[in-house]
Amino acid sequence: MTSCSLSKLCFGKSRILLCLLFSAPRSWAKLSSCFELLVTASDPDKDADQEALRYSLHGQGAESEFMIDEATGKIYAQRTLDREARAVWRFVVLATDEGGEGLTGFTDVIISVWDINDNAPVFGCAPDSCHGSVAENSPPGTSVMELTATDLDDTAVGQNAVLAYRIVGNTVLSGGSSIVDMFTINGATGTVSVAAAGLDREKTESYLLVVEARDGGGMMGTATATISVMDINDHAPHFLERSCEARIPESSEPNTAVLELAAEDADAGENGQLTFSIVAGDPEQKFYMVSHRQEQRGTLRLKKRLDYERPGEQKFNLTIKVEDLEYSSLLHCTLDVEDYNDHAPVFIPHFLQLPALREDIPVGSSVAMVAASDSDSGSNREITYSIAPESDPHSLFLVDQTGLVTVARQLDREEASQHHLVILATDHGDPPLTGTATIQMSLLDVNDNGPEFEAAYAPVVWENVPGPQVVHLNASSTLLRAIDRDSAENGSPFSFSVPPEYRYSNDFLLRENGNDTATVTALRAFDRERQKEFLLPVIMTDSGKPPQTVTSTLTITIGDKNDHAHIRTTLSAVLLLGIFLYTRWRSYKGLKEGVYHVSAHHDGWEDIRENVLNYDEEGGGEEDQVRSFSWWSRAPCSLSFSSQDLARYLCEIIRDADQHPETAPFDSLQVFSTEGGGSPAGSLSSFSSAGLEESAATHDSLREWGPRFEKLRALYERAEGSDL
């Protein structure tokens, strides 16, 4: 290629030498001898020998990839050229006339790099992204993948880029083993296809192919391809168990897991995702299935509460289906419901009103028969009968395990006139439940209680108060009343009396008033220092049939008054009087008229009672043999003073003197009126003392002698008022 510039400097000829450069480094000498491009120019205005031209190279790659000899115009390659990097280079070469007028000329130089087989084939998916897939059971010839390589050499130059493919390795990657090459490759295109029938993902899931690509120059490249066998739904799911059984408590809450079911499907992916469902045996939808599709398992759960007592809910025969996208299988499950103790025993009837019973009904007698039932089963329906303790605190009744209620102890209407027994029926569940029934019964009264004092009477009779006087039984009443714990027909009216030996007592009198009351009257005055209390038995009888009679005792207390002054009297005088009276009483073998002994049933000096009328026994005085006591003959009530009251009074004085020797007794008839009579000294008796006359004034004078003579004055007054 030759061109001239406007300056008349023209290139005369252009010689291009193109050599094939290898990728391997070469020396500059070899490069220069192999690649030489001579570029010359001429100036038509000068002679040939006068030419002095300088050449320069301009363009991409100048000075870096190529260089030009300034004097000769020869172009050299400075390094190994790579056609695959750049196949064509374009430059501008300038020629300058340095010896002349500085004219320039230029020419375009195009360098084409010739290809050599310096590149091996390369698979685009290498090294680890060569993957293919094919559905299992695919027939031979089914295309699997395109496994092609590229060669950077020039396809237009010889066979440097012409590739041929072949499989050099066919290995089972996972899932089994294969002795048959299942795949083939098109040698010209690199298309991999199925070579033989029998692809089964369930046996072999993937294969490993090693493919070689070789160019025409003998260079080769390899790639390893993984071919996965894609699953198709060619297997039906099936349960791991042939049958299943489970037990579920009746008390289970909704959503409780009943059992876990497992199935398997040889397929994978969506074809192996399983769904579980109940298809039969649960018309009321008591259960439901939860599917864990990817895990190929299902959970049977309770949807509604169970009731063992309802027909058909003791056992369930369920048919459960497992299915994938196309296929399914069935499983039969038996569920036994375990009874829960959710029903308490029930009595029919739960309330019994019994006819009234006599309170004296014999122990062991049957009262009632009860029966309870329980809707549960097994031990939950076994029942034990008992009586609630709070309804029978004294354990008066018993109930056996047949439900028979009997009397265990003697009944008492007065303690409880009605009974409300609560019968318990307790089952043997865990926890146990209890049902109740009530038995109501009334008791008929039997006259088994006698009358009693209405109150705890504490009667008091004050000493020194002359009788008769009505005794106050308590602070507010003088009436003695009785009560009876039996019913009215076995109670009032009551009768009151005292034992026979008390009916003629001179101490107290019991009078029945006729209106269920009685009155106690003190017949005389009492001295507390001699006797502090009296016991009066009271006989009370009710109106029952037969009547009940009870004897209760009234304790009558003698109230104390300050009626004794401290008087010192010689003890010998008291003892003398006691000895004298005792001697006189013992000396009489035969009693004269008016002298007698009474109250032989009493013991001791206190109970000895005498009536001293007169005596003519020889004694200490001169006048006692011819007449009676002068004082007794003058006293209008001498007979009364000779009665038992006087004798008892004297005996009490002696007894007090014996028990209390430190206190001198008061005037107690220490000597008789005849004692000392006729003697120069005269009578020593106080009976014949001066001033003692038969008048009220005489008796009242005793009052001046002090409280110790009050008793004696009372005796005088009583004797005067006596009809005797």
BADRENDREN-521878 format. One line per 10 residues: number of its first residue (from 1); their letters; for each residue x negated, y, z negated of C-alpha. Coordinates in steps of 0.05 Angstrom, whole numbers, plus 5000, padded with zeros to 4 digits. Each point is the difference from the previous one (the first is absolute). Layout:
<rs>
NUM = A = X Y Z | ... .
</rs>
This chain:
<rs>
1 = MTSCSLSKLC = 5000 5000 5000 | 4969 5065 5024 | 5023 5071 4991 | 4969 5070 5010 | 5009 5061 4958 | 5015 5069 5027 | 4926 5016 4992 | 4980 4955 5057 | 4967 4952 4950 | 5026 4933 5020 .
11 = FGKSRILLCL = 4989 4929 4978 | 4974 4962 5060 | 5017 4930 4976 | 5027 4963 4941 | 4979 4930 4980 | 5037 4963 4945 | 4976 4935 4970 | 5050 4966 4952 | 4976 4943 4956 | 5040 4956 4953 .
21 = LFSAPRSWAK = 4980 5016 4929 | 5007 4949 4943 | 5020 5018 4931 | 4933 4976 4974 | 4949 5055 4990 | 4947 5009 5054 | 4936 5038 5004 | 4996 5066 5036 | 4953 4970 5052 | 5049 4947 5019 .
31 = LSSCFELLVT = 5056 5049 4998 | 4964 5048 5046 | 4982 4945 5049 | 5070 4972 4999 | 5039 5065 5005 | 4974 5054 5045 | 5038 5054 5035 | 4959 5046 5044 | 5029 5067 5015 | 4962 5048 5048 .
41 = ASDPDKDADQ = 5016 5069 5027 | 4970 5045 5055 | 4998 5074 5016 | 5010 5014 5073 | 4967 5068 4995 | 4931 4973 4979 | 4952 4950 5024 | 4997 4933 4969 | 4933 5009 4968 | 5020 5066 4970 .
51 = EALRYSLHGQ = 5059 4969 4962 | 4995 5002 4923 | 5067 4976 4972 | 5021 4984 4928 | 5057 4951 4986 | 5048 5000 4941 | 5057 4954 4979 | 5065 5028 4973 | 5063 4966 4974 | 5027 4952 4946 .
61 = GAESEFMIDE = 4945 4954 4978 | 4945 5043 5030 | 4938 4999 4958 | 5032 4949 4954 | 5018 4942 5044 | 4962 5021 5064 | 4941 5044 5018 | 4970 5027 5067 | 4928 5010 5020 | 4994 5076 5013 .
71 = ATGKIYAQRT = 4949 4991 5053 | 5022 4939 5037 | 5075 5001 4987 | 5001 4928 4976 | 5057 4985 4950 | 4986 4951 4944 | 5046 4966 4948 | 4974 5012 4931 | 5037 4941 4966 | 5039 4938 5016 .
81 = LDREARAVWR = 5065 5016 5033 | 5064 4966 4978 | 5052 4995 5053 | 5053 4981 4950 | 4986 5066 4966 | 4996 5042 5064 | 5001 4974 5071 | 4988 5065 5039 | 4955 5060 4987 | 5004 5066 5039 .
91 = FVVLATDEGG = 4944 5052 5001 | 4979 5064 5037 | 4927 5004 5023 | 4971 5070 5012 | 4939 5014 5044 | 4966 5067 4989 | 4950 5033 5048 | 4950 5027 4950 | 4947 5019 5050 | 5045 5038 5046 .
101 = EGLTGFTDVI = 5057 5044 4986 | 5031 4958 4943 | 5054 4971 5041 | 5039 4939 4973 | 5038 4943 5029 | 5041 4946 4966 | 5030 4933 5014 | 5051 4954 4963 | 4974 4933 4977 | 5048 4944 4982 .
111 = ISVWDINDNA = 4971 4940 4965 | 5042 4936 4996 | 4977 4948 4948 | 5003 4930 5027 | 5030 4947 4953 | 4962 4941 4972 | 5030 4944 4956 | 4981 5028 4933 | 5067 4994 4963 | 5032 4937 4972 .
121 = PVFGCAPDSC = 5076 4992 5000 | 5035 5027 4937 | 5068 4980 4973 | 5041 5060 4980 | 5032 4966 4939 | 4935 4975 4972 | 4976 4989 4949 | 5060 4988 4955 | 5063 5026 5033 | 5012 4946 5051 .
131 = HGSVAENSPP = 5067 4973 4979 | 5054 4965 5037 | 5064 4964 4983 | 5045 4949 5030 | 5065 4969 4976 | 4998 4930 4976 | 5027 4947 5047 | 4981 5044 5060 | 4991 4958 5064 | 4933 4995 5037 .
141 = GTSVMELTAT = 4984 5061 5043 | 5031 5049 4951 | 4957 5062 5000 | 4970 5014 4933 | 4954 5061 5009 | 4955 5037 5049 | 4929 4992 4978 | 4959 5043 5049 | 4930 5030 4999 | 4968 5060 5034 .
151 = DLDDTAVGQN = 4931 5007 5033 | 4969 5069 5008 | 4961 4981 5061 | 5022 5023 5069 | 5053 4955 5029 | 4982 5024 5070 | 4929 4976 4995 | 4994 4926 5005 | 5027 4954 4944 | 4976 5042 4942 .
161 = AVLAYRIVGN = 5071 5013 4976 | 5036 4938 5025 | 5022 4960 4937 | 5020 4928 4988 | 5036 4976 4936 | 5001 4934 4963 | 5018 4973 4930 | 4939 4975 4965 | 5033 4986 4932 | 5070 4977 4980 .
171 = TVLSGGSSIV = 5007 4992 4925 | 5059 4991 4953 | 4997 5058 4953 | 5051 4980 4947 | 5058 4954 4986 | 4974 4935 5028 | 4955 4968 5053 | 5006 4991 5074 | 4960 4955 5047 | 5033 5028 5062 .
181 = DMFTINGATG = 4980 5067 5030 | 5065 5036 4995 | 4980 5061 5041 | 4966 5016 5067 | 4974 5064 5033 | 5002 5025 5071 | 4927 5005 5021 | 5010 5061 5044 | 5051 5040 4960 | 4988 4979 4928 .
191 = TVSVAAAGLD = 5073 4982 4988 | 5008 4950 4942 | 5059 4953 5006 | 5028 4937 4967 | 4964 4939 5027 | 5042 4944 4967 | 5066 4989 4966 | 5005 4990 4925 | 4989 5067 4969 | 5029 4994 4930 .
201 = REKTESYLLV = 4992 5057 4951 | 5017 4955 4942 | 4939 4958 5017 | 4952 5051 5027 | 5012 5073 4989 | 4941 5029 5039 | 4943 4983 5047 | 4931 5030 5012 | 4975 5007 5072 | 4930 5019 5021 .
211 = VEARDGGGMM = 5002 5029 5070 | 4939 5016 5044 | 4997 5051 5057 | 4940 4995 5049 | 4982 5049 5056 | 4969 4983 5066 | 4931 5017 4977 | 5003 4949 4944 | 5013 5046 4942 | 5056 4979 4953 .
221 = GTATATISVM = 5042 5023 4941 | 5044 4962 4951 | 5061 5014 4958 | 5037 4962 4946 | 5076 5002 5005 | 5049 4980 4946 | 5065 4972 5027 | 5057 4996 4951 | 5056 4951 5011 | 5065 5038 4990 .
231 = DINDHAPHFL = 5055 4966 4961 | 5067 4984 5029 | 5059 4976 4959 | 4994 4927 5013 | 5007 4974 4928 | 5062 4997 4955 | 4992 5019 4926 | 5011 4947 4947 | 5003 4999 4924 | 4942 4971 4961 .
241 = ERSCEARIPE = 5049 4963 4955 | 5049 4947 5024 | 5049 5021 4945 | 5002 5046 4940 | 5032 5001 4932 | 5004 5054 4948 | 5034 5016 4934 | 5026 5069 4984 | 5027 5024 4933 | 5071 5025 5000 .
251 = SSEPNTAVLE = 4975 5063 4965 | 4953 5020 5056 | 5005 5073 5021 | 5013 5020 5072 | 4937 5002 5043 | 4968 4945 4959 | 4954 4957 5043 | 5027 4930 5003 | 4947 4965 5042 | 4945 5013 5051 .
261 = LAAEDADAGE = 5004 4966 5068 | 4941 4992 5048 | 5001 4983 5074 | 4949 4999 5055 | 4999 5016 5074 | 4939 4984 5042 | 5013 5060 5042 | 4969 5067 4985 | 5020 5072 5000 | 5073 5014 5008 .
271 = NGQLTFSIVA = 5010 4928 5020 | 4976 4979 4931 | 5040 5050 4959 | 5056 4962 4966 | 5068 5020 4975 | 5037 4962 4944 | 5075 5000 4990 | 5056 4961 4965 | 5046 4968 5051 | 5044 4955 4957 .
281 = GDPEQKFYMV = 5020 4982 4928 | 5011 5070 4973 | 5069 5023 5020 | 5003 5054 4946 | 4930 5025 5017 | 4971 4989 4932 | 4929 4998 5029 | 4959 5034 5053 | 4932 4989 5033 | 4942 5048 5003 .
291 = SHRQEQRGTL = 4954 4985 5060 | 4925 5012 4997 | 4993 4992 5075 | 4926 5006 5009 | 4985 4956 4940 | 5049 4948 5027 | 5036 4994 4933 | 5067 5018 4972 | 5029 5013 4930 | 5069 4977 4980 .
301 = RLKKRLDYER = 5030 5051 4952 | 5065 5006 4960 | 5048 5051 5028 | 5059 4994 4951 | 5008 4976 4929 | 5015 4927 4990 | 5056 4971 4959 | 4988 4928 4981 | 5071 4992 4976 | 5030 5016 5068 .
311 = PGEQKFNLTI = 5014 4941 5045 | 4946 4991 5053 | 4947 5040 4964 | 4965 4944 4964 | 4962 4980 5062 | 4985 5030 5068 | 4979 4962 5063 | 4968 5052 5044 | 4977 4994 5072 | 4943 5047 5015 .
321 = KVEDLEYSSL = 4975 5016 5070 | 4932 5025 5021 | 4991 5027 5070 | 4952 5037 5046 | 5019 5037 5063 | 5026 4937 5035 | 4998 4939 4956 | 5025 4981 4930 | 5006 4944 4950 | 5043 4984 4938 .
331 = LHCTLDVEDY = 4988 4981 4928 | 5050 4974 4948 | 4992 5026 4929 | 5037 4978 4937 | 5008 5051 4945 | 5023 4977 4931 | 5028 5055 4956 | 4980 4993 4927 | 5055 5018 4952 | 4988 5060 4957 .
341 = NDHAPVFIPH = 5034 5008 4933 | 5044 5058 5022 | 5066 4976 4972 | 5017 5000 4926 | 5045 4945 4972 | 5073 5018 5002 | 5053 4978 4950 | 5070 4985 5024 | 5036 5028 4962 | 4953 5049 4969 .
351 = FLQLPALRED = 5048 5019 4943 | 5037 4952 4954 | 5052 5022 4949 | 5008 4942 4952 | 5059 4987 4953 | 4987 5020 4928 | 4960 4950 4960 | 5006 4985 4926 | 4940 5025 4963 | 4993 4932 4966 .
361 = IPVGSSVAMV = 4992 4964 5066 | 4951 4943 4988 | 4928 5007 5021 | 4988 4964 5066 | 5069 5014 5027 | 5004 5017 5075 | 5022 5071 5015 | 4995 5008 5076 | 4968 4972 5063 | 4964 5047 5048 .
371 = AASDSDSGSN = 4970 4987 5068 | 4954 5041 5044 | 4975 4988 5071 | 4940 5027 5038 | 4998 5010 5075 | 4925 4989 5003 | 4968 4932 5010 | 4949 4956 4965 | 4976 5023 4933 | 5031 5068 5015 .
381 = REITYSIAPE = 5069 4970 4989 | 4985 4959 4938 | 5034 5034 4941 | 4988 5003 4925 | 5056 5024 4955 | 4989 5041 4937 | 5035 5051 4956 | 4976 5072 4999 | 4971 5010 4930 | 5030 5069 4992 .
391 = SDPHSLFLVD = 5070 4971 5011 | 4990 4946 4948 | 4949 5028 4950 | 5015 4947 4948 | 4996 4941 5048 | 5071 4978 4986 | 5009 4967 5068 | 4962 4954 5046 | 5005 4986 5075 | 4971 4937 5030 .
401 = QTGLVTVARQ = 4975 4991 5070 | 5067 4976 5024 | 5031 5067 4981 | 5036 4974 4938 | 5005 5053 4946 | 5006 4973 4929 | 5001 5026 4928 | 4931 4996 4970 | 5013 5030 4931 | 5060 5013 4956 .
411 = LDREEASQHH = 5039 5060 5024 | 5023 5056 4954 | 5055 5046 5022 | 4981 5049 4946 | 4931 5007 5030 | 5025 5006 5072 | 5072 4995 5019 | 4984 4999 5075 | 4943 4971 5040 | 4978 5022 5069 .
421 = LVILATDHGD = 4951 4947 5021 | 4957 5016 5060 | 4981 4934 5034 | 4937 5004 5042 | 4986 4957 5061 | 4927 5006 5019 | 4972 4967 5062 | 4930 4971 5006 | 4976 5048 5054 | 4938 5043 4997 .
431 = PPLTGTATIQ = 5019 5050 4975 | 5062 4969 4969 | 5068 5033 5009 | 5057 4999 4950 | 5075 5002 5005 | 5047 5013 4942 | 5069 4981 4978 | 5038 5027 4940 | 5042 4958 4952 | 5046 5040 4955 .
441 = MSLLDVNDNG = 5031 4966 4941 | 5037 5022 4937 | 5000 4963 4933 | 5062 4983 4960 | 4994 5015 4927 | 4996 4945 4948 | 5009 5018 4927 | 4928 4985 4982 | 4985 5063 4960 | 5028 5020 4933 .
451 = PEFEAAYAPV = 5014 5070 4976 | 4943 5046 4980 | 4995 5064 4961 | 5013 5058 5046 | 4938 5035 4973 | 4942 4987 4955 | 5035 5021 4936 | 4959 5026 4942 | 5051 5015 4945 | 4977 5037 4939 .
461 = VWENVPGPQV = 5036 5005 4932 | 4973 5052 4953 | 4987 4977 4930 | 5040 5024 4941 | 5062 5015 5042 | 5059 4965 4968 | 5043 4955 5043 | 5040 4988 5037 | 4969 5038 5059 | 5001 4986 5075 .
471 = VHLNASSTLL = 4931 4983 5026 | 4973 5041 5058 | 4972 4950 5049 | 4962 5054 5037 | 4994 5075 4999 | 5067 5011 5035 | 5047 4942 4986 | 5027 4956 4945 | 5029 4950 5049 | 4967 4935 5016 .
481 = RAIDRDSAEN = 5010 4982 5073 | 4984 4938 5040 | 4984 4988 5073 | 4997 4936 5041 | 4957 4990 5061 | 5051 4954 5030 | 5056 5025 5044 | 5062 5033 4971 | 5041 4937 4995 | 4946 4969 4957 .
491 = GSPFSFSVPP = 4989 5061 4956 | 5050 5045 4964 | 5038 4997 4955 | 4949 4982 4947 | 5011 4977 4929 | 4954 5018 4942 | 4990 4965 4934 | 4947 4981 4948 | 4980 4931 4975 | 5045 4973 4944 .
501 = EYRYSNDFLL = 4947 5011 4947 | 5001 5075 5016 | 5075 5010 5002 | 5006 5014 4925 | 4935 5038 4992 | 5000 5060 4954 | 4949 5034 5044 | 5031 5009 5069 | 5066 4989 5034 | 5008 4988 5076 .
511 = RENGNDTATV = 5069 5019 5027 | 5022 4986 5071 | 5037 5059 5030 | 5036 4961 5055 | 4973 5042 5058 | 4935 4965 5012 | 4968 5038 4942 | 4985 4985 4927 | 4983 5042 4940 | 4950 4985 4944 .
521 = TALRAFDRER = 5016 5028 4931 | 4951 5005 4942 | 5038 4978 4938 | 4954 5028 4948 | 4942 5046 4986 | 4930 4973 5013 | 4932 5012 4972 | 4944 4998 5051 | 4948 4989 4946 | 5033 4933 4985 .
531 = QKEFLLPVIM = 5016 4977 5072 | 4980 5037 5063 | 5043 4965 5051 | 5058 4950 5009 | 5011 4951 5056 | 5072 4993 5021 | 5015 4944 5050 | 5055 5019 5050 | 5037 4945 5038 | 5025 5024 5069 .
541 = TDSGKPPQTV = 5044 4958 5046 | 5020 5016 5072 | 5064 4981 5038 | 4969 4952 5049 | 5023 4929 5013 | 4970 4969 4961 | 4981 5060 4957 | 4929 5015 4981 | 4983 5018 4928 | 4936 5036 4980 .
551 = TSTLTITIGD = 4976 5020 4932 | 4959 5063 4997 | 4972 5032 4938 | 5006 5072 4978 | 4942 5025 4960 | 5027 5052 4953 | 4947 5044 4971 | 5008 5034 4932 | 4980 5072 5009 | 4954 5029 4947 .
561 = KNDHAHIRTT = 5016 5060 4956 | 4953 5034 4951 | 5036 4974 4938 | 4943 4977 4954 | 4959 5046 4955 | 4933 4979 4970 | 5018 4978 4928 | 4951 4962 4957 | 5036 4948 4959 | 4968 4942 4966 .
571 = LSAVLLLGIF = 5000 4936 5039 | 5014 4961 4937 | 5071 5027 4995 | 5017 4976 5069 | 4970 4932 4988 | 5038 4996 4933 | 5066 5012 5035 | 4984 4948 5054 | 4981 4947 4950 | 5061 5015 4958 .
581 = LYTRWRSYKG = 5049 4993 5059 | 4967 4938 5026 | 5001 4968 4931 | 5073 5016 4990 | 5019 4972 5068 | 4962 4936 4988 | 5028 4991 4929 | 5072 4992 5023 | 5015 4927 5015 | 5073 5011 5004 .
591 = LKEGVYHVSA = 5026 5067 5023 | 5059 5032 4965 | 5057 5032 5036 | 4977 5058 5044 | 4928 4975 5002 | 4983 4963 5066 | 4943 4991 5051 | 5010 5020 5074 | 4962 5001 5065 | 4962 4937 4988 .
601 = HHDGWEDIRE = 4976 5000 5071 | 4951 5057 4986 | 4931 4990 4971 | 4961 5041 4950 | 5018 5051 4948 | 5029 5046 5053 | 5057 4951 5015 | 5020 4982 4929 | 5068 5030 4986 | 5034 4998 4932 .
611 = NVLNYDEEGG = 5062 5028 4969 | 4983 5017 4928 | 5066 5011 4962 | 4983 4986 4928 | 4960 4953 4957 | 4998 4982 4926 | 4932 4967 5001 | 4957 5011 4940 | 4949 5054 5018 | 4957 5056 4976 .
621 = GEEDQVRSFS = 5055 5044 4969 | 5048 4992 4943 | 5062 5018 5039 | 4992 4958 5062 | 5029 4937 4970 | 5068 5029 4982 | 5018 5044 5058 | 4985 5018 5071 | 4957 5058 5022 | 5033 5061 4973 .
631 = WWSRAPCSLS = 4982 5038 5064 | 5031 4946 5044 | 5064 5002 4959 | 5005 5074 5008 | 4984 5003 5075 | 5063 4997 5042 | 4960 4964 5054 | 4962 4953 4956 | 5022 4941 5043 | 4969 5031 5060 .
641 = FSSQDLARYL = 4936 5014 4965 | 4998 4928 4980 | 5006 4978 5073 | 4947 4975 5048 | 4980 5070 5022 | 4973 5016 4931 | 4964 4933 4995 | 4968 5010 5068 | 4982 5071 4982 | 4964 4976 4937 .
651 = CEIIRDADQH = 4964 4945 5039 | 4975 5050 5051 | 4972 5043 4944 | 4961 4942 4973 | 4974 4982 5068 | 4978 5071 5014 | 4965 5002 4933 | 4963 4936 5017 | 4978 5027 5068 | 4984 5070 4978 .
661 = PETAPFDSLQ = 4972 4997 4929 | 4969 5069 5007 | 5070 5033 5002 | 5043 5000 4938 | 5073 4980 5013 | 5057 5047 4986 | 5056 4988 4951 | 5021 4929 5013 | 5039 4977 4939 | 4936 4984 4964 .
671 = VFSTEGGGSP = 5039 4981 4938 | 5073 4982 4989 | 5045 5044 4960 | 5000 4951 4942 | 4925 4995 4997 | 4979 5031 4933 | 5071 5013 4979 | 5011 5001 4924 | 4927 5014 4988 | 4978 5063 4966 .
681 = AGSLSSFSSA = 4971 5024 5066 | 5065 4989 5037 | 5008 4976 5072 | 4944 5011 5049 | 5044 4992 5062 | 5012 5057 5047 | 5071 4975 5009 | 5018 5024 4930 | 4959 5064 5005 | 5033 5062 4976 .
691 = GLEESAATHD = 5037 5038 5052 | 5014 4939 5045 | 5075 5004 5006 | 5052 4972 5047 | 5006 5060 5043 | 4977 5027 5066 | 4959 5051 4963 | 4964 4943 4964 | 4983 4966 5065 | 4979 5065 5032 .
701 = SLREWGPRFE = 4951 5011 4944 | 4959 4943 5028 | 4987 5045 5059 | 4959 5045 4954 | 4954 4944 4981 | 4970 4997 5068 | 5008 4961 5066 | 4981 4935 4967 | 5067 5000 4963 | 5041 5015 5063 .
711 = KLRALYERAE = 5010 4926 5013 | 5027 4988 4931 | 5049 5058 5007 | 5025 4972 5066 | 5014 4934 4966 | 5041 5034 4947 | 5041 5037 5051 | 5013 4937 5040 | 5023 4963 4937 | 5050 5055 4984 .
721 = GSDL = 5030 4997 5069 | 5007 4925 5001 | 5069 4968 4995 | 4971 4949 4954 .
</rs>
